[in-house]
Amino acid sequence: MGIRVLVVDDQAIVRAGFVAILTAEADMTVVGEAADGDAAVAMSAQFAPDLVLMDIRMPGMDGLTATRLITSHGSGSRVLVLTTFDLDAYVYEALRAGASGFLLKDSEPEDLLAAIRVVASGDGVLAPAVTGRLIAAFARGASFAPEITGALDSLTNREREILVLVATGLSNAEIGARLEVAVGTVKVHVSSVLNKLGLRDRVQATIFAYESGLVRPSVTPAL
């Protein structure tokens, strides 16, 4: 079956376009289509897709609420938000709601497919433009998550170092090369960091690193 995807968008023609792109891929299967958040939550519970491709602005229950419900009920379904709107509030709220990725609808099809594979594999992804806006907000001193209290103390020095490198956008292979350790060792450390901090993926780890003050925009990381 490959990656099982639920497509959620209130515009039928947009859903049809996504479905056509996904079904052309040998490793992807569309298990359902939903036109609003209520249907998305119900179909997610019914089909337990690997990934939900989620629009934000929809009639009735919006995509943010649906994302929060889907990611909180323990099915393991991951959410990739895809929208025409790149307003800061949508980015922050989508990530806080539990989304593992955020792309704009004007992304190229190959970028969408790559993002689906990354998120379905257990990682996270942000569009480059979105990442820039997010980091710029932290540079202005913004905070968009509950207060972080001493969670960093649970990390070893090596885990803190790797968290900083993850937050700068380096891949496991790049981190391994930087620290002169095997990629497998990096993966173990990254998994440990996520488990200790109760984070879903590298996107949440990046946000945590900035919100905790471990990494500061245009400032040397506080290792």
Stockholm file with secondary structure:
# STOCKHOLM 1.0

chainA/1-223         MGIRVLVVDDQAIVRAGFVAILTAEADMTVVGEAADGDAAVAMSAQFAPDLVLMDIRMPGMDGLTATRLITSHGSGSRVLVLTTFDLDAYVYEALRAGASGFLLKDSEPEDLLAAIRVVASGDGVLAPAVTGRLIAAFARGASFAPEITGALDSLTNREREILVLVATGLSNAEIGARLEVAVGTVKVHVSSVLNKLGLRDRVQATIFAYESGLVRPSVTPAL
#=GR chainA/1-223 SS CCEEEEEECSCHHHHHHHHHHHHTSTTEEEEEEESSHHHHHHHHHHHCCSEEEECSCCSSSCHHHHHHHHHHTTSCCEEEEEESCCCHHHHHHHHHTTCSEEEETTSCHHHHHHHHHHHHTTCCEECHHHHHHHHHHHHTTCCCSCCCCSGGGGSCHHHHHHHHHHHTTCCHHHHHHHHTCCHHHHHHHHHHHHHHHTCCSHHHHHHHHHHTTSSBTTBCCCC
#=GC SS_cons         CCEEEEEECSCHHHHHHHHHHHHTSTTEEEEEEESSHHHHHHHHHHHCCSEEEECSCCSSSCHHHHHHHHHHTTSCCEEEEEESCCCHHHHHHHHHTTCSEEEETTSCHHHHHHHHHHHHTTCCEECHHHHHHHHHHHHTTCCCSCCCCSGGGGSCHHHHHHHHHHHTTCCHHHHHHHHTCCHHHHHHHHHHHHHHHTCCSHHHHHHHHHHTTSSBTTBCCCC
//
